[in-house]
Amino acid sequence: MSLKKKYHYSILAGLVIILGLTGLFFPWGSRDEAQLDCNIAEEGTRFLGIRVDTLTMVEGRLSSGTTLSVLFSQYDVSNALIDKTISVSKDIFDPRRFKAGQPYYAFFTDDSLSKLRYLMYGRNTTDFVVFDVTDTVAVYVRQKPIKTIRRTAEGVILVSLWNNIRKNGHNPALCYRIADLYAWQIDFFGIQEGDYYKVIYDELVVDDSVSLDIGRIHGAVFNHNHRPFYAIPFEQDSVTEYYDEKGQNLRKAFLKAPLRFSRISSRFTNSRRHPILRISRPHHGVDYAAPAGTPVVSIGHGTVIAAGYKRGGGNYVKIRHNSNYSTTYMHLSRFATGIRKGAKVEQGQRIGYVGSTGLSTGPHLDFRVYRNGQPIDPLRMESPPVNTLNPASKTAFNAVRDSLIESLSALPLHKQS
């Protein structure tokens, strides 16, 4: 277990103040490491709310097999105090869940005795478990402050939305948020080179640079097949939903696709040569090629009317959504928990996983839609909006829409090389 750094905080506090006055930047660690938040205040230097300007800190990372007992013993903590700390921590954090490679910070009295006062274990990027052995043994969790930063992203699609987001250095979670936002309008298996997007959003960060997640989407436009699809947030009846530029709710009765990010390998047709049977026959569905195990979701609310196995379709689920529409999902590797005949499902609920059961040459989902018992092309199905804009809100909505479209139009659009 290597020790990396040792600081005396009486010196450190003075250095930070001097460097701050001279306008210099004070680097400490890398952006990829979990760093402690240090605030200089009149009452002294604080790390995660604990005053440490009279203490000395040792920083390290846990090696494989390190336990709380081993760590405490290294710093001359008595067995009685170790046992008491483990006992106190049982309702807060199980020390047996220490993970190799995670950071820890030990704080000692800045004197000849150099007694351990605090041990902080970095459970993840934001949460630290504090083992406080000052006067009374205590164990608690402290969290680094999370900041919300307004950001913008834009790009012209060359290969995929995922590639664009990654190449531009944005949090990959933004890709999923955009896909979820347009889940009812755009089939992301069919986006093309030259499509483009612009989005205004919040990013949740720690240490001013480490991205945790994507917060609220303040507005977006996705130009697909030379048609702009706007996402305009608007609050109505204390609920914020997203609308297009005409005031139509983006949320529809049915999702555009039952799984994320793959490719269409076969489309709806009345005559297709079967890859195994070697005969031509109708294929009244859409095949989505995807890795085995990819989650499959229901495109709408409904009731499972069949879940089982048949020779051609393998493991399959059939869902009745209303008196007119039903859907079938075939060649699943397995069913999701709770999926059985009679089960109620929600829109977007996981019902199974992509597989290659039945007559299949490789992992894919055969997805079929029926209207009044007759198969229809899932890619051409029109879905009505769930909630509409109240006419009394039209003027307020138009003001929000015009302002947002102006902001999105002002964002420069750069094509990646």
C-alpha positions as CSV (number, residue, x, y, z in Angstrom):
1,M,0.0,0.0,0.0
2,S,1.9,3.0,-1.2
3,L,1.6,6.5,0.3
4,K,1.6,9.2,-2.3
5,K,1.6,12.6,-0.6
6,K,1.9,14.2,2.8
7,Y,0.7,17.8,3.6
8,H,1.0,20.1,6.5
9,Y,-2.2,22.2,6.4
10,S,-0.9,25.3,8.2
11,I,1.6,25.7,5.3
12,L,-1.0,24.6,2.6
13,A,-3.5,27.2,3.7
14,G,-1.0,30.0,3.4
15,L,0.1,28.8,0.0
16,V,-3.4,28.6,-1.3
17,I,-4.1,32.2,-0.2
18,I,-0.9,33.6,-1.7
19,L,-1.5,31.8,-5.0
20,G,-5.1,33.0,-5.1
21,L,-4.0,36.6,-4.6
22,T,-1.4,36.3,-7.4
23,G,-4.1,34.9,-9.7
24,L,-2.2,31.6,-10.3
25,F,-3.9,28.2,-10.7
26,F,-3.3,25.7,-8.0
27,P,-3.4,22.1,-9.4
28,W,-4.0,19.2,-7.1
29,G,-4.4,15.7,-8.6
30,S,-5.9,14.9,-12.0
31,R,-9.4,15.5,-13.3
32,D,-9.9,11.7,-13.3
33,E,-9.2,11.2,-9.7
34,A,-11.7,11.8,-6.9
35,Q,-10.4,15.0,-5.2
36,L,-11.4,16.5,-1.8
37,D,-13.1,19.9,-1.8
38,C,-10.9,22.4,0.0
39,N,-12.4,25.7,1.2
40,I,-10.3,28.4,2.9
41,A,-12.5,30.2,5.4
42,E,-11.9,32.4,8.4
43,E,-12.3,29.4,10.7
44,G,-9.6,27.5,8.9
45,T,-9.1,25.0,6.1
46,R,-11.9,22.5,5.7
47,F,-12.1,19.2,3.7
48,L,-15.7,18.1,3.2
49,G,-16.7,20.2,6.2
50,I,-14.0,18.9,8.6
51,R,-11.5,21.4,9.8
52,V,-8.0,20.1,9.0
53,D,-5.7,23.1,9.0
54,T,-4.1,21.8,12.3
55,L,-3.7,18.3,10.9
56,T,-1.4,16.4,8.6
57,M,-2.8,14.3,5.8
58,V,-1.6,11.1,4.1
59,E,-3.2,10.1,0.9
60,G,-3.1,6.6,-0.6
61,R,-5.1,4.0,-2.6
62,L,-6.2,0.7,-1.3
63,S,-4.3,-2.3,-2.5
64,S,-5.9,-5.7,-3.0
65,G,-6.9,-7.4,0.3
66,T,-6.7,-4.2,2.4
67,T,-9.2,-4.1,5.2
68,L,-10.1,-1.5,7.7
69,S,-8.2,-3.4,10.4
70,V,-5.1,-3.6,8.3
71,L,-5.3,0.1,7.5
72,F,-5.9,1.2,11.1
73,S,-3.2,-1.1,12.4
74,Q,-0.7,0.5,10.0
75,Y,-1.4,3.8,11.8
76,D,-1.0,2.4,15.3
77,V,-4.7,2.3,16.2
78,S,-5.5,-0.1,19.0
79,N,-7.4,-3.3,18.5
80,A,-10.1,-2.1,20.9
81,L,-10.6,1.1,18.9
82,I,-10.7,-0.8,15.6
83,D,-13.4,-3.2,17.0
84,K,-15.4,-0.3,18.2
85,T,-15.2,1.5,14.8
86,I,-16.2,-1.6,12.9
87,S,-19.2,-2.0,15.3
88,V,-20.3,1.6,15.0
89,S,-20.0,1.5,11.2
90,K,-22.3,-1.5,10.6
91,D,-25.4,0.7,10.0
92,I,-23.5,3.2,7.8
93,F,-21.0,1.2,5.7
94,D,-19.7,-2.3,5.7
95,P,-15.8,-2.1,5.8
96,R,-15.7,-5.5,4.0
97,R,-16.9,-3.6,0.9
98,F,-13.5,-1.8,0.6
99,K,-12.5,-1.9,-3.1
100,A,-8.9,-2.0,-4.3
101,G,-7.8,1.1,-6.1
102,Q,-10.2,3.4,-4.3
103,P,-8.6,6.5,-2.7
104,Y,-8.4,7.1,1.1
105,Y,-7.2,10.1,3.2
106,A,-5.8,9.8,6.7
107,F,-5.6,12.9,9.0
108,F,-3.2,13.0,12.0
109,T,-2.5,15.4,14.8
110,D,0.3,17.7,13.7
111,D,2.6,17.0,16.7
112,S,5.1,14.5,17.9
113,L,2.4,11.9,18.7
114,S,0.9,12.0,15.2
115,K,-2.4,10.3,16.3
116,L,-5.0,9.3,13.7
117,R,-8.1,11.5,13.9
118,Y,-10.0,10.8,10.7
119,L,-9.9,8.3,7.9
120,M,-11.9,9.1,4.7
121,Y,-12.6,6.3,2.2
122,G,-13.7,7.4,-1.3
123,R,-16.6,5.1,-2.0
124,N,-17.2,6.7,-5.4
125,T,-16.6,10.0,-7.2
126,T,-18.8,12.0,-4.8
127,D,-19.3,10.0,-1.6
128,F,-16.8,9.6,1.2
129,V,-17.2,7.4,4.3
130,V,-15.6,9.2,7.3
131,F,-14.3,7.1,10.2
132,D,-14.0,9.7,13.0
133,V,-11.9,8.6,15.9
134,T,-11.4,11.9,17.6
135,D,-13.2,12.0,21.0
136,T,-16.1,9.7,20.4
137,V,-16.0,7.1,17.6
138,A,-18.4,8.0,14.8
139,V,-18.9,6.9,11.2
140,Y,-20.8,9.1,8.6
141,V,-20.9,9.9,4.9
142,R,-19.9,13.2,3.4
143,Q,-20.6,14.2,-0.1
144,K,-18.6,16.5,-2.4
145,P,-20.6,19.4,-3.7
146,I,-22.2,18.8,-7.1
147,K,-22.4,21.7,-9.4
148,T,-24.9,22.2,-12.3
149,I,-23.3,23.8,-15.4
150,R,-25.3,24.9,-18.4
151,R,-23.8,23.4,-21.6
152,T,-24.5,23.1,-25.3
153,A,-23.7,20.4,-27.8
154,E,-24.1,20.2,-31.5
155,G,-22.8,18.0,-34.4
156,V,-23.4,16.6,-37.9
157,I,-23.8,12.8,-37.9
158,L,-21.1,11.0,-39.8
159,V,-21.5,7.5,-38.4
160,S,-23.7,7.6,-35.3
161,L,-24.9,9.8,-32.6
162,W,-22.8,7.9,-30.1
163,N,-19.6,8.5,-32.1
164,N,-20.4,12.2,-32.3
165,I,-21.0,12.6,-28.6
166,R,-17.8,10.7,-27.7
167,K,-15.6,12.5,-30.2
168,N,-16.8,15.9,-29.0
169,G,-15.8,15.0,-25.4
170,H,-19.3,15.0,-24.0
171,N,-20.6,12.6,-21.3
172,P,-21.9,9.6,-23.2
173,A,-25.1,9.8,-21.1
174,L,-26.1,12.7,-23.3
175,C,-26.5,10.2,-26.2
176,Y,-29.1,8.2,-24.2
177,R,-30.9,11.4,-23.0
178,I,-31.3,12.6,-26.6
179,A,-32.5,9.2,-27.7
180,D,-35.0,9.1,-24.9
181,L,-36.2,12.6,-25.7
182,Y,-37.0,11.6,-29.3
183,A,-38.0,8.0,-28.6
184,W,-41.5,8.7,-30.1
185,Q,-40.4,10.7,-33.1
186,I,-37.1,9.3,-34.4
187,D,-36.0,5.7,-35.0
188,F,-32.3,6.0,-34.1
189,F,-31.6,2.8,-36.1
190,G,-32.4,4.8,-39.2
191,I,-30.4,8.1,-38.7
192,Q,-28.3,9.0,-41.6
193,E,-25.1,10.8,-42.5
194,G,-25.8,14.5,-42.6
195,D,-28.5,14.5,-39.9
196,Y,-27.5,17.0,-37.2
197,Y,-28.4,17.9,-33.6
198,K,-28.2,20.9,-31.3
199,V,-29.0,20.7,-27.6
200,I,-28.9,22.9,-24.6
201,Y,-28.6,21.0,-21.3
202,D,-27.4,20.9,-17.7
203,E,-24.4,18.8,-16.7
204,L,-23.8,17.7,-13.2
205,V,-20.1,17.9,-12.2
206,V,-17.7,17.7,-9.3
207,D,-14.4,19.4,-9.0
208,D,-15.5,21.7,-11.8
209,S,-14.5,19.1,-14.4
210,V,-15.5,15.6,-13.6
211,S,-18.9,14.8,-15.2
212,L,-21.3,12.8,-13.2
213,D,-24.5,12.9,-15.2
214,I,-26.8,14.9,-17.5
215,G,-29.4,17.0,-15.9
216,R,-32.3,18.8,-17.4
217,I,-32.6,19.2,-21.2
218,H,-33.5,22.9,-21.8
219,G,-34.2,22.4,-25.5
220,A,-33.1,20.6,-28.6
221,V,-33.5,20.2,-32.3
222,F,-32.6,17.0,-34.3
223,N,-32.7,17.4,-38.0
224,H,-33.5,14.0,-39.5
225,N,-34.1,13.3,-43.2
226,H,-34.0,17.1,-43.8
227,R,-36.8,17.6,-41.2
228,P,-36.2,19.5,-37.9
229,F,-37.6,17.8,-34.8
230,Y,-37.8,20.3,-31.9
231,A,-38.0,19.4,-28.2
232,I,-39.3,22.4,-26.3
233,P,-39.9,22.1,-22.6
234,F,-43.0,23.7,-21.3
235,E,-44.8,23.6,-17.9
236,Q,-48.5,23.0,-17.9
237,D,-50.6,22.1,-14.8
238,S,-47.3,21.9,-12.8
239,V,-45.9,19.3,-15.1
240,T,-43.1,19.9,-17.6
241,E,-43.2,18.0,-20.8
242,Y,-41.6,18.4,-24.2
243,Y,-43.4,19.6,-27.3
244,D,-42.7,20.2,-30.9
245,E,-42.8,23.7,-32.5
246,K,-46.6,23.2,-33.2
247,G,-47.3,22.5,-29.6
248,Q,-47.7,18.7,-30.1
249,N,-46.5,16.6,-27.1
250,L,-43.4,14.5,-28.0
251,R,-44.6,11.7,-25.8
252,K,-46.8,9.3,-27.8
253,A,-48.8,6.2,-27.1
254,F,-46.1,4.1,-28.7
255,L,-42.3,4.3,-28.8
256,K,-40.6,4.3,-32.2
257,A,-38.5,1.2,-31.5
258,P,-38.3,-1.5,-28.8
259,L,-34.6,-1.3,-28.2
260,R,-31.7,1.2,-28.3
261,F,-28.9,1.7,-30.8
262,S,-28.6,-1.2,-33.3
263,R,-29.4,-1.6,-37.0
264,I,-32.3,-2.8,-39.1
265,S,-31.3,-6.0,-40.8
266,S,-34.6,-6.8,-42.4
267,R,-37.7,-4.7,-43.1
268,F,-41.5,-5.3,-43.5
269,T,-42.2,-7.1,-46.8
270,N,-44.7,-9.4,-48.4
271,S,-41.9,-11.5,-49.9
272,R,-38.5,-12.3,-48.3
273,R,-36.2,-15.3,-48.9
274,H,-36.0,-16.9,-45.5
275,P,-32.3,-17.3,-44.5
276,I,-32.8,-20.8,-43.1
277,L,-35.8,-22.3,-44.9
278,R,-34.5,-21.0,-48.3
279,I,-38.0,-20.2,-49.5
280,S,-39.7,-16.9,-50.2
281,R,-42.5,-15.9,-47.9
282,P,-43.9,-12.7,-46.2
283,H,-41.9,-11.1,-43.4
284,H,-44.4,-8.9,-41.6
285,G,-42.0,-7.4,-39.1
286,V,-38.8,-5.5,-38.7
287,D,-35.6,-7.3,-37.7
288,Y,-33.2,-5.3,-35.4
289,A,-29.7,-6.8,-35.3
290,A,-28.2,-6.3,-31.8
291,P,-25.8,-8.0,-29.5
292,A,-27.2,-10.9,-27.5
293,G,-28.5,-9.7,-24.1
294,T,-29.5,-6.2,-25.4
295,P,-32.6,-5.2,-23.4
296,V,-35.9,-5.2,-25.2
297,V,-38.8,-2.9,-24.0
298,S,-42.5,-2.7,-24.6
299,I,-43.3,0.2,-26.9
300,G,-46.5,0.9,-24.9
301,H,-48.7,0.2,-21.9
302,G,-50.5,-3.1,-22.1
303,T,-51.1,-6.7,-21.0
304,V,-49.0,-9.7,-21.8
305,I,-51.3,-12.1,-23.6
306,A,-48.6,-14.7,-24.5
307,A,-45.0,-15.5,-23.3
308,G,-43.4,-18.7,-24.3
309,Y,-41.6,-20.6,-27.0
310,K,-42.5,-21.6,-30.6
311,R,-40.3,-23.3,-33.2
312,G,-40.1,-20.4,-35.6
313,G,-40.0,-17.4,-33.3
314,G,-38.2,-19.0,-30.4
315,N,-38.8,-17.2,-27.1
316,Y,-41.5,-14.6,-27.7
317,V,-43.7,-12.1,-25.9
318,K,-47.0,-10.8,-27.3
319,I,-48.7,-7.7,-25.7
320,R,-52.2,-6.3,-26.2
321,H,-52.0,-2.5,-25.9
322,N,-55.7,-1.6,-26.5
323,S,-58.7,-2.9,-28.5
324,N,-56.8,-2.1,-31.8
325,Y,-53.1,-2.6,-31.3
326,S,-50.9,-5.5,-30.2
327,T,-47.1,-6.2,-30.6
328,T,-44.9,-9.3,-30.7
329,Y,-41.2,-9.6,-29.8
330,M,-39.4,-12.8,-31.0
331,H,-36.1,-14.7,-30.8
332,L,-35.5,-13.5,-27.2
333,S,-32.7,-15.1,-25.3
334,R,-34.8,-15.0,-22.1
335,F,-37.7,-13.1,-20.5
336,A,-37.4,-10.2,-18.0
337,T,-38.4,-10.8,-14.4
338,G,-42.2,-11.0,-14.0
339,I,-43.0,-11.3,-17.7
340,R,-45.7,-13.9,-18.0
341,K,-49.2,-14.2,-19.4
342,G,-51.5,-11.7,-17.7
343,A,-48.7,-9.4,-16.5
344,K,-49.3,-5.7,-16.9
345,V,-46.5,-3.7,-18.5
346,E,-45.6,0.0,-18.8
347,Q,-44.3,1.8,-21.8
348,G,-40.5,1.4,-21.9
349,Q,-40.6,-1.5,-19.4
350,R,-38.0,-4.3,-20.0
351,I,-39.7,-7.4,-21.2
352,G,-36.8,-9.5,-22.4
353,Y,-33.3,-9.7,-24.0
354,V,-32.1,-10.1,-27.6
355,G,-31.2,-13.6,-28.5
356,S,-31.2,-16.1,-31.4
357,T,-33.8,-18.7,-30.3
358,G,-36.0,-20.4,-32.9
359,L,-35.2,-20.3,-36.6
360,S,-32.5,-17.6,-36.5
361,T,-29.0,-17.2,-38.0
362,G,-27.8,-14.8,-35.3
363,P,-28.9,-12.5,-32.4
364,H,-31.7,-10.1,-33.4
365,L,-35.2,-9.0,-32.5
366,D,-38.1,-9.7,-34.8
367,F,-40.6,-7.0,-33.9
368,R,-44.2,-7.1,-35.2
369,V,-47.2,-4.8,-34.9
370,Y,-50.8,-5.7,-35.4
371,R,-53.7,-3.4,-35.9
372,N,-57.2,-5.0,-35.6
373,G,-55.4,-8.3,-36.0
374,Q,-53.6,-7.4,-39.2
375,P,-49.8,-6.9,-39.5
376,I,-48.7,-3.4,-40.3
377,D,-45.2,-1.9,-40.9
378,P,-43.8,-0.8,-37.5
379,L,-41.7,1.9,-39.2
380,R,-44.8,3.5,-40.8
381,M,-47.0,3.4,-37.7
382,E,-48.4,6.8,-36.6
383,S,-48.8,7.2,-32.9
384,P,-51.1,9.8,-31.3
385,P,-49.8,12.1,-28.6
386,V,-50.6,11.3,-24.9
387,N,-51.4,14.8,-23.7
388,T,-52.1,17.9,-25.8
389,L,-51.3,21.5,-25.1
390,N,-54.0,23.5,-23.4
391,P,-55.3,26.2,-25.8
392,A,-55.1,28.7,-22.9
393,S,-51.4,28.1,-22.7
394,K,-50.7,28.7,-26.4
395,T,-49.5,32.3,-26.1
396,A,-47.1,31.5,-23.3
397,F,-45.9,28.4,-25.2
398,N,-45.2,30.4,-28.3
399,A,-43.0,32.9,-26.4
400,V,-41.0,30.0,-24.9
401,R,-40.8,28.3,-28.4
402,D,-39.6,31.5,-30.2
403,S,-36.9,32.2,-27.6
404,L,-35.6,28.6,-27.6
405,I,-35.5,28.3,-31.4
406,E,-33.6,31.6,-31.6
407,S,-31.1,30.2,-29.1
408,L,-30.7,27.0,-30.9
409,S,-30.3,28.7,-34.3
410,A,-27.5,30.8,-32.8
411,L,-25.4,27.7,-32.0
412,P,-22.7,27.1,-34.6
413,L,-22.8,23.8,-36.4
414,H,-19.5,22.1,-37.1
415,K,-19.0,18.9,-39.2
416,Q,-16.6,16.4,-37.8
417,S,-13.7,15.2,-39.9
